[in-house]
């Protein structure tokens, strides 16, 4: 049973006082009929739906639009604990969820929590099952509910109460949606109630409108109902494109000439690997050209709408997986990388570009080496060493971006192209179709090292963040440039730090005068005569990674990491690199032999 609300208590108190003290000299004031609100009337229903608690803002936590979780609340998102104090916290949850596309996301609530229902009453719940008893009464994802979210009242709003003699009892200011909802809910307890017009309402686009009477108010609310995206889905912030425009998208496509498929999901099937090496060019005349090696696909694209309701129509002959009317979900721009995310229900299409016509990189060495002679897979690691699966294949890459992988069963055709890498400057895109085991190679690989004799590649899995490695060499695998080579090179003689950068911060001077002695048993000593640092080291992933640990010894504790990527190796120089898991910065360490 609901308690008597504060606004009613005040009104009842005034009513009792004024009716008990009323004399014949008191004047009767007739309420204006056109501004009177009656219980269960059309306008009362519209106002109640407008003022009711909108529970969709935190759907990323509770998955229910008819209730909200009172803040602050503590949640654990994919293993990371967050305290959500305001709306910015919902963005933090979304950011963690969006880190990877193919993992299983979880948002775990720390109980007890207080939930706020449509009528603003609050309930304490202590478990998922208790919460489910309330969320089960809500409509499903993106189903039309009763609340009207595309218009809001601008408070305060003054209301007047009259008794059965049409005497004005009192006027009260309503200051928020909770008070407005309670006021409408209790209209049947009053003889007559009016609103003091004009009042102001706020529309979904942020503009305001002055309303002069009850009829105008009903018309404005009815027009606003369902006029905007009420964000009733369970993906917080589907308003990522609040400020997007067709002009923004056209400018982006004009500035960034080459786009590749970063994500494609249709009917719960991940299809992006099928389109590795496909390059899309969105032309300003509405045409669309897709190049894949020597193959060219022609089509069209068109965008219309505003904000979160921009439709992007794609139609390419021969590429039916892309052909549809998509909704522009988000434009994400970072230095050296732009992503355009399109959605259609649960289907998803995301393009990415480095915003340059030639990839912004000098890929001459890679192309020259790759297209000159045969190559063999001498190392392939995907959670386990699977190199043996490719032992019988000879790879040949042609200058027209086609490729073949030949074994005793014959040749398998494929494609290749270059681009910028995710963690390195240069990327190599491979696609040999869906046949086993060559389907494993379909990816946009980061290039770690290129010489005329070896090409080493790395890829970070979109599912769990694990790293895959692929190495091509000129001769079939017989040890190759693997772990033994790097181990022997580092343990042969003394080394010094010729450069060390933490992102753009040059910290080389911290290591001036130090000599490093890598022992083949796995220990390393760094000494400058007065200060000695003792640590351990290990070559991993067949020479593709190097682990270093100097404990707490300064300044070499900066080198502590178990997944330095080996960028290049020679008898006199070793370059390793690490991409920070926190802020995405890149550390680069170059060692040279004394």
N, C-alpha and C positions, 0 to 999 in steps of 0.2 A: 504494500500500500504506500502511495506517495505521501510524503510529508507536505504540510501546508507551505506553500512557497512564500518567500519574503515579500514579494510584491503584493500578494493577496492579503497577507497579514496587515500590511499598511492600509490597503483599501478597506478591509473589513473594519479596522479600528476607526477609520474616519467615518465610515458609513454609520456605525453604531453611535458615534458621538453626534453627528449631524442630524440623524433622524430623531434622537432623543431630545435634542435641543431646538428643533425646528419650531418656528412660530408662524403666525398668519402673515407676518411682515416679510417672510422669505419669498423671493421671487422664483417662479418656475421658468427654467430655460429649456426650451425644446431643442433636443439634439438634431443637427442637420441630417435629415433622412438619407441623403445621397452619400454621406460619409460614415454611416452606421455599419458596423460589422456584426453579423449574426453568427451564432454557433452553427457549425456544419454547412455554412454557405460556401459557394464556389470560391469567393475571395479568401475566406478563412482557410479552406483547404490548400489553396495556392500559397498563402503566406506561411502556413505550417510546413509545407514541403520545402519552401525556400529556407526556412530557419532551422530545419532539423539538422542534427549532427551528421556531417559528411565523414564517413569512415573510410573513404577510398585513399586518403593521403598516405596511410601507412600499410597499404595492402601487401607490400613486400615483406612485412612482418607477420600479419595475421591472416592475409588472404581473404579478407571479408570487408565489403564496402558498407555494411550496415552497423559497424562498430569500429571503434578506434582504441588503441592502447595508450593509456595515460603515460606521459613522459615525466621523468626519465625512465628508461627501461634498458636492461642489459641483455644483449643477444650475442650469440656466438655464430659467426658467419664463416663457413668453410674452415672451422678451427680457429678463427681469429675472434677474440672477445672485443666487443664494442659497447660503449655506453652511449645511448642515443638520447640527446638532450633537446634536440630541435630538428627542424626539417633537413638541415644539412647532414644530419646523421643518416637519413634515408639514402642520400647520395653516396655516403661512405659504404653502405651495404651494397648498393648497386655496383659501385666501383669494384669491390671484391668479387662479386658474382661475375662481372664482365671480364675479369682477368683472363679466363679461359672459356672457350666456347663449348668444349666437349666433356667437361667434368660434371660430376653430380653435385649440385649446389644444395646447401642446407642452411637454414636460419633457425637456430635453437634459442628459445626464449628462456630466460632465467626467472623462475616463479618465486613468490607470488607477484602478480601484476594486477593493476586495476584497469578495467575496460569501461569505455563510455558508450552507452547505447544511443539509438536514434533520438530518444527523448531526453538525452543528457543525464539519465540516471546512471549511477556507477555501480559496478559489481567487482569484487575481488575474486580472482580465479587462481587456482594453485597448480594446475597441470594442463597439459595439452588436451586431455579428455574433457576437462571442465570447460576449457575454451571452446572446444568443438561443439558443446551443447548450445552455445550461442551463435557460433559462425554457421552452424547447419541451417539456421533460420534465414540466412542471407541468400540473396540471389547469386548465381554463379558469375564466373569471370565475364565481364563486359555485358551482362544482362541488364536491361533497363530497370532501374529501381525507382522508388517514389520520390526521392529527394531531388530537388532542382538546384544544380550546382552552377549554372551559367549566369546567375544573377544574385546579387547580395544587397541587403539593406545597408544604407549608411546611417549609423546611429549618432546621437540619440534620436528616438522617435517618441513624440508626446501622444499619449492616449488619455481620453476623458471618460469618466464613469458617471452614469445617470441612474437614479432610482425610478421606482414605478410611477412617481409623480413628475417625472422628467426634470427633477432637480439635479443640478450638477453636484456630484458628491466630491469628486477630486480629479486632479490630473496627475499623471505619473510619467516619468521618462523611462523608456525601455532602452537599455544600453548595449545589448548583445543578443546573439541568436538564442542563447539559453533562455533569457527572459522573454524574448518574443515567442518562442515555442510554448513556454508555460502560459503566457498570456492568451494565446489562441486556444490552448487546450482547455482553459477554464472559462471560455466565453459564456457557457450556459449558466454560469453563476451570476451573471449581470443582466439587468433589464435592458440597458442600452450602452453601447461603447462606440466611441468615434476616434478617428485618428486626426491629428492636427496637420492638415496639408498646407503647403506642399512638402513632400519628402523627396529624398534623393536615393536612387538605386545605382549600383555599380554593375556594369555588364562584364562579360567574360574577357573582352579585349581591353579592360581597364578604363573605358570611357564611362561617364556618368550621365544620368538622365533625370530630369526633374519631373515628378508625377504630382498632379494637382487634385486628383480625386480617386475614389474607389474604382470606378470603371476604368480609368486610365491605368491604375495599378494592375488590375486583372489582365488587361490587354498586354501590358509590358511583360508580365511574368509568363503568360501563355506563349508569347513570341519568343521568349528566351529559353523556354523548356526545350532541351535537346538541341540547342543551337551551337553547342560546343562539345569537344571531347571531354567527358566527365571523368576520364582517367579511372574508370572502374575496373581496369584489369589489374592483375597481380604483379606486373612489372612496374615498380615505382618509376615515376618520371618518364612516362611516355610523352611528356612535354619537352623532351630533349631538344625539340625543334621549335620552341616557342618563337624564337626570333628568325627562323629560317625563311627564306624567300626563294622564289623561282629564279630571281636575278642572281642570288648568291650561288645557286647550283650551276647556272649557266656560266658565271664567271669562273667558278672552280674548274668546270670541265674545259673551259677555254685556256686556263693557265696550266692545267695539268694534262698533258697530252696522252700519256700512256697509263692505262688502268689494268690491274690484274684482279682475279677473283680471289679474295681472301676468305670468303665464307659463302657457301651455297647449300641450303637445306630445303628440300622439297619433300613433303609427306613423310617427315622423320628420317629421310635418307640424306646423309652427308655426301655431297657430289663435288665439292671443290677440287678434290684430287683429279677428277676427270678433266679439269680445265687448267691444269698447270701448263704454263707456256702460252696461253691465250691472252692476247693484248687487245684491250678495248679502247677505241678512240671515239669520244662523244663530240661530234662536230657541231658548231654553232648554227648550222643550217638545218639541224634536226636529223641528220643522217648519222648512222653508227657503223663503224668499220671494225671488224674483229679479225685479227691476224693470228694465225697459228702455223708457224713455219712457213711453208709455201702456200698454205691454204688461206683464202680470204672469204669472210662471210659479211654480207651487206645487210643493213637493217636501218631502223629508225628509233628515235627516242623523243619523248615529249613530256614536259612537266607543266603542271597547273595547280593552282590553289595557293594557300598561305599557311604559315606556321606549321602546326602539327597535322594539317590536312592537305599536304602537297602530294599529289599523285604523280608517279613517274611511270610512264607507259614505255615498255621496251618490246621491240619486235625485230628479231633477227632470223632471217631465213636459215634453216638448218640447225638452229640452237634453241630448241623448244623449251629447255629447262629455264631459260631466262625470260621467255615471252609471257608478260602479264602486266597488270596494272598494280604497281607496288606503291606502298606508302613510304615517304621519306621519314625515317625514324630519327636519324642523327647524322650530323656532320662533325667529324672529329679531326681537328687539325693540330699537328705537332710538328716541330722542326724536322724537315726531311721526310715527312710522311703525312698523308691525308687519307681518311677513310670516309666513305659514304655508305651508310647502313640503311637498307631498305627492308621493309617487312610486309607480309601479307598473311594475316592470321598467325599461324605457327611457323610459316615458311620464312626464310631469311636469305637475303642476298647482300653481301658487303664487298664493295670494290675498294682497292687501295692503290695509291700512287705516290711516288717520291717527288711528283710535281716537276718533272723535267722531261724533255723529249728524248733524251738519250740515257736516262737512268741516273744522271748526275755522277757518273763514275767512269773511270778509265778501265774498260774491260778488254782492252786490246790484247794484253798478255794472256788472259783466259781464253779468248776466242782463238788466238793463234795456236796456243798449245792444244786446246780441245779438238780443233779441226785438223790437226796434223798427226795422222797415224792412229793406231789402235790403242785401246785402253782396257785395263782389267780391274775388276774390283778386288782390291787386296785387303780391305777391311770394311765390314758393315756391322754396326752395333745398334740394336734396338732392344734395350733391356738386357739382351744376351748377345753374345757374339754369333752372328748368323752369316759370316763370310763364306762358309762352305756352300751356301745355297747358290752362290754366283760363280763358283769355281770354273764352270764350263763355258762361261759367256765371254765373248769378245765384243767390245763396244766401239762403235765408230760414229763420229759426229760430223755431219756435213755442214758446209758453210750456209746452206739454205735453211738451217734450223731443224732439219730432220736428223734422225739418228736410227741406228740399228743395233740390236743386241742379238748376237748369233751364237747358238749352241748346236749340239748334234741334231736337234729337231728342226733346225732352220732358223730363219731370221725373224725377229719381232721388231716391227716398226715403232718409232717413238719420235718425240720432239724435244727440243731444248731451246732455252732463251736465257738471256741475262737480265738482271734487274738489280736494284739495291737490296742489300740484305736486311734482315730484321735487327741483328746485333752486329753485323759487319758492313763495311761499305759496299761489298759486292755480293750478289746472290746469283745462284744458278738454278733455273727451273727445269726439272726433268719430268717426263711423262712417257712411260712405255705401256700404257694401258692397264687393264685390270687382271691380266694373267699372272699367276703365281710363279716365281717370287718377284717378278719385275714390278708388280704393283707397289711393292715396298719402296721403290725409288721415286714414286710420284710425289714430289714436294718442291717447295721453294727453299733450297738449301742456302745457308750462309757459307761463303767461301772463306776458309781459314788460311789456305796457302795455295799458291800456284807457281809451279816451275814447269819446264818442258818435260819433266819426268814424274811429277806427282801433283795431284789435285786433291786437297783435303777439304771436306765439307762437314757442316754441322747443322742440325735442325732441332729446335725446341718444340716438343710435342704440345699441341693445343689442349690435350686432355689433362695430363697430370704434371706438365712442366718438365718432364724428363728430357734428356738430350740424346739424340741419335747422331751417329757418326758414319760417314761414308768416305772412303779413300779410293781413288783411281791411280794406278801406276802403269808403266809401260810393259811390265812383264808380269806373268801370273804370280800369285802370292807365294813367296818363299821367305817370309820374314819382313820384307819391304822396309819402309822407313818407319818402323814401329817402335815399340817400347825399348828394345835393346839399343837401337841407334841413339835415342835421346839419352838414355841412361849412360851409355858409353861416352857420349859427347860431353855431358855435364861433369862426369866424374874424371875427365881427362884434363887436368890442369886447373889453374885458378881463374876466377871470373870477377868482373866488377859491374856495378850498375851504371850503364851508360845513359839511361834515362828512365824516369818513373813519373808517370802522370796519373793523378786521380781526376778523371774527367779532363778538364782544361787546366787543372792546377799542377804546375811543374814542381815536383818535390825532389828532383834529382839531387840537389845540393845536400839533402839530409844524409846521403850515402857516399859523399866524397871521401876518398881515402880507405874505404872498406874493400877487403878482398874476400871473396866467397870460395870456400873449398867444399865441393860436393863429394861426399864419400859414397862409393858404390854400395855400401851397407845400408844407406838410407839416412845418414846423418849429414848435417851441413853446419859449417862454422863460418861466421862473418866477423872479421876482426879488422880494426884500424890501428892496432898497436896498443891502444889504451883501453879500448872497450871491445869485449868479445860477446857475440850473440850465438847461442847454440840452438839448433833446430833440427827438424826432420824434413825429408822430402820423399816423394814417391811419384813415379810415372804411371799414369792410368790410361785406360781406354786405348791400348795399343799405341801409345805415344801421342794421343790427341789431347790429353789433359795432364796437368802437373799439380800435385798437392804440396803445399809448403806450410810449415808450422814452426814459428819461432817463439811460441808461448807469449809471455808478456814483455819480452825484451824489446826495448825501444832502440832504434826506430824501426826494426825489422818486423815488429808485430803487424805493421801495415801490410805485409806480404801474406799474412795468414789466410789461406783459403784452400779448399779441397777441390776446386774445379776451375783452376786457371786453364783457359783454352790455349793450346799451343798454336800460335799463328804461323811461325816459320822457324826452321831449324837448319843451321849450317855448322860446320866445324868451329867457326869463330863467333857465331852470334845466335842467340835464342830469344825470340820475341813471344811473350805470353800476354793474354788479355783476359779480363774478368768484367762481366756486366753485373752491376749491383742489383740484387733482388729487391732492394728498398726503393731507391729513387731512379733506377735505370741508368745511372752514370756508368762510364766505362773507365776502368783502370788498365793502363798499359805499362808493362815492365819489359825493358830490353837489357839483356845481359850480354856482355862481350868478354871474350877470352883475353887475359893478360898476355 
